[in-house]
């Protein structure tokens, strides 16, 4: 059950940051923050699956 919660949180973070990349092409700061959030969501998934698979 915990797996679904963390996957959902990671997907939401990924989608927010992906839309931030698409809609804000002018501001380099927002682009960098969006890239950082994408990497954060991928790292959350890595950690969750490593705990799940032991």
Secondary structure as UniProt FT lines:
FT   HELIX           2..23
FT   HELIX           28..53
//
